[in-house]
Amino acid sequence: MLAYRDGDAAAFEVLYGRWRGPLYRYFLRQCAQAGEADELFQDVFMKVIGAAPSYQPTARFPTWLFHIAHNRLIDHWRKRGREPLDPLPADADGDDCEWQVAAPEADRPDRQVAGKQLAEALAAAVADLPEAQREAFLLAEEGGLTLEEIAALAGVGRETVKSRLRYAAAKLRKFLEPWR
């Protein structure tokens, strides 16, 4: 980000390429609608571009990026009103989302079907998490944020974040037991 701030346009391409997938998945898993995720994703990267001239590295870049994303998501929910989260339909992820489980080494149809079913089950499991647990889980997994960074972002204590992550992991393990 410092290189982009200093005029290196290629640095933005590197940032965008590195954080495009995690940020988009964060929004997609929070909204469950590709159109909303696209809009929020674009808004955040427009804010990144706008903030570049005055950017100061007060935190790691992913912390700063997901802080912007978190705030944009809260604004979105306030504007629209929070609606229950439905699991993503099978075709909601698109080719650019990187949501699908990686293809198996062998391109056997039965493994491809099993992989798709697992991806759908994982999407449903993440969508089924309580909002606070889902956000902590996605910030940790997609954003790579530390416990301290998530705590600061959510305005809660480190131990609260640890509990949310522990409960989320337990629920995901239980939900995905049939896939073991």
C-alpha positions as CSV (number, residue, x, y, z in Angstrom):
1,M,0.0,0.0,0.0
2,L,2.9,2.3,0.7
3,A,4.2,1.7,-2.8
4,Y,0.7,2.4,-4.3
5,R,0.5,5.6,-2.2
6,D,3.8,6.7,-3.6
7,G,2.6,6.3,-7.2
8,D,3.4,2.7,-8.1
9,A,0.2,1.5,-10.0
10,A,1.5,-2.0,-10.2
11,A,1.5,-2.2,-6.4
12,F,-2.3,-1.8,-6.5
13,E,-2.6,-4.7,-8.8
14,V,-0.6,-6.8,-6.3
15,L,-2.8,-5.7,-3.4
16,Y,-6.0,-6.3,-5.5
17,G,-4.9,-9.7,-6.6
18,R,-3.9,-10.8,-3.1
19,W,-7.0,-9.5,-1.3
20,R,-9.7,-9.7,-4.0
21,G,-10.8,-13.3,-3.2
22,P,-10.7,-13.1,0.7
23,L,-12.6,-9.7,0.7
24,Y,-15.2,-10.8,-1.8
25,R,-15.8,-14.1,0.1
26,Y,-16.1,-12.2,3.3
27,F,-18.9,-10.1,1.8
28,L,-20.5,-13.0,0.0
29,R,-20.7,-15.1,3.2
30,Q,-22.0,-12.2,5.2
31,C,-24.7,-11.2,2.6
32,A,-25.3,-14.4,0.7
33,Q,-26.2,-12.4,-2.4
34,A,-23.7,-11.9,-5.1
35,G,-25.0,-8.6,-6.1
36,E,-24.7,-7.1,-2.7
37,A,-21.3,-8.6,-2.2
38,D,-20.2,-7.1,-5.5
39,E,-21.4,-3.7,-4.5
40,L,-19.8,-3.8,-1.1
41,F,-16.6,-5.2,-2.5
42,Q,-16.4,-2.4,-5.1
43,D,-17.2,0.3,-2.4
44,V,-14.3,-0.9,-0.2
45,F,-11.7,-0.9,-3.0
46,M,-12.9,2.6,-4.1
47,K,-12.3,3.7,-0.5
48,V,-8.8,2.1,-0.6
49,I,-8.1,4.0,-3.8
50,G,-9.4,7.2,-2.3
51,A,-7.4,6.8,0.9
52,A,-4.1,6.0,-0.8
53,P,-2.7,9.6,-0.8
54,S,-3.1,9.9,2.9
55,Y,-2.5,6.2,3.9
56,Q,-0.3,5.7,7.0
57,P,0.5,2.2,8.1
58,T,-1.0,2.3,11.6
59,A,-1.9,-1.4,11.4
60,R,-1.2,-4.3,9.1
61,F,-2.8,-3.8,5.7
62,P,-5.4,-6.7,6.1
63,T,-6.5,-5.2,9.4
64,W,-7.0,-1.8,7.8
65,L,-8.7,-3.3,4.8
66,F,-11.1,-5.5,6.8
67,H,-11.8,-2.6,9.2
68,I,-13.1,-0.6,6.2
69,A,-15.0,-3.7,5.0
70,H,-16.5,-4.2,8.5
71,N,-17.7,-0.6,8.7
72,R,-19.1,-0.7,5.2
73,L,-21.0,-3.9,6.1
74,I,-22.5,-2.3,9.2
75,D,-23.6,0.8,7.1
76,H,-25.1,-1.6,4.6
77,W,-27.1,-3.4,7.3
78,R,-28.2,-0.2,8.9
79,K,-29.4,1.1,5.6
80,R,-31.2,-2.1,4.5
81,G,-32.1,-3.6,7.8
82,R,-30.6,-6.9,8.8
83,E,-32.3,-9.8,7.1
84,P,-31.9,-13.5,8.0
85,L,-29.0,-15.1,6.1
86,D,-30.0,-17.9,3.7
87,P,-27.4,-20.4,2.6
88,L,-25.9,-19.6,-0.7
89,P,-27.5,-21.3,-3.7
90,A,-25.2,-23.8,-5.5
91,D,-24.6,-21.4,-8.4
92,A,-24.2,-18.1,-6.3
93,D,-20.4,-18.4,-6.1
94,G,-19.5,-17.9,-9.8
95,D,-16.1,-18.6,-11.3
96,D,-14.5,-15.6,-9.8
97,C,-15.5,-16.2,-6.2
98,E,-13.0,-19.0,-5.4
99,W,-15.7,-20.6,-3.2
100,Q,-15.5,-24.0,-4.6
101,V,-13.5,-26.7,-3.0
102,A,-10.3,-27.3,-5.0
103,A,-10.8,-30.0,-7.7
104,P,-9.6,-33.4,-6.7
105,E,-6.5,-34.8,-8.2
106,A,-8.5,-37.3,-10.2
107,D,-11.3,-35.8,-12.2
108,R,-13.7,-38.6,-11.4
109,P,-17.3,-37.4,-11.5
110,D,-18.1,-38.9,-8.0
111,R,-15.3,-36.8,-6.5
112,Q,-16.4,-33.7,-8.2
113,V,-20.0,-34.2,-7.0
114,A,-18.7,-34.9,-3.4
115,G,-16.6,-31.7,-3.6
116,K,-19.5,-29.6,-4.7
117,Q,-21.7,-31.1,-1.9
118,L,-19.0,-30.3,0.6
119,A,-18.7,-26.7,-0.6
120,E,-22.5,-26.3,-0.3
121,A,-22.5,-27.9,3.2
122,L,-19.7,-25.6,4.3
123,A,-21.5,-22.5,2.9
124,A,-24.6,-23.6,4.8
125,A,-22.7,-24.2,8.0
126,V,-21.0,-20.8,7.8
127,A,-24.3,-19.1,7.1
128,D,-25.9,-20.9,10.0
129,L,-23.4,-19.5,12.5
130,P,-24.7,-16.7,14.8
131,E,-23.7,-13.3,13.3
132,A,-20.9,-12.5,15.9
133,Q,-19.4,-15.9,15.5
134,R,-19.6,-15.8,11.7
135,E,-17.9,-12.4,11.5
136,A,-15.1,-13.4,13.9
137,F,-14.6,-16.6,11.9
138,L,-14.5,-14.9,8.5
139,L,-12.2,-12.1,9.8
140,A,-9.8,-14.8,11.0
141,E,-10.1,-17.1,8.1
142,E,-10.5,-14.8,5.1
143,G,-8.8,-11.7,6.5
144,G,-6.1,-13.4,8.4
145,L,-6.6,-11.1,11.3
146,T,-5.3,-11.9,14.8
147,L,-7.4,-12.1,17.9
148,E,-6.3,-8.7,19.0
149,E,-7.2,-7.2,15.6
150,I,-10.6,-8.8,15.5
151,A,-11.3,-7.7,19.1
152,A,-10.4,-4.1,18.2
153,L,-12.5,-4.2,15.1
154,A,-15.5,-5.7,16.9
155,G,-15.1,-3.6,20.0
156,V,-14.9,-6.6,22.3
157,G,-12.3,-8.2,24.4
158,R,-9.7,-10.7,23.2
159,E,-11.2,-13.5,25.3
160,T,-14.7,-12.8,23.7
161,V,-13.2,-13.3,20.3
162,K,-11.5,-16.5,21.4
163,S,-14.8,-17.7,22.7
164,R,-16.6,-16.8,19.5
165,L,-14.0,-18.6,17.4
166,R,-14.1,-21.6,19.6
167,Y,-17.9,-21.9,19.4
168,A,-17.9,-21.3,15.7
169,A,-15.3,-24.0,15.1
170,A,-17.3,-26.4,17.3
171,K,-20.5,-25.7,15.4
172,L,-18.7,-26.1,12.0
173,R,-17.1,-29.4,13.1
174,K,-20.5,-30.7,14.3
175,F,-22.3,-29.6,11.1
176,L,-19.6,-31.2,8.9
177,E,-19.3,-34.5,10.8
178,P,-21.0,-36.4,8.0
179,W,-18.2,-35.4,5.6
180,R,-15.4,-36.9,7.7
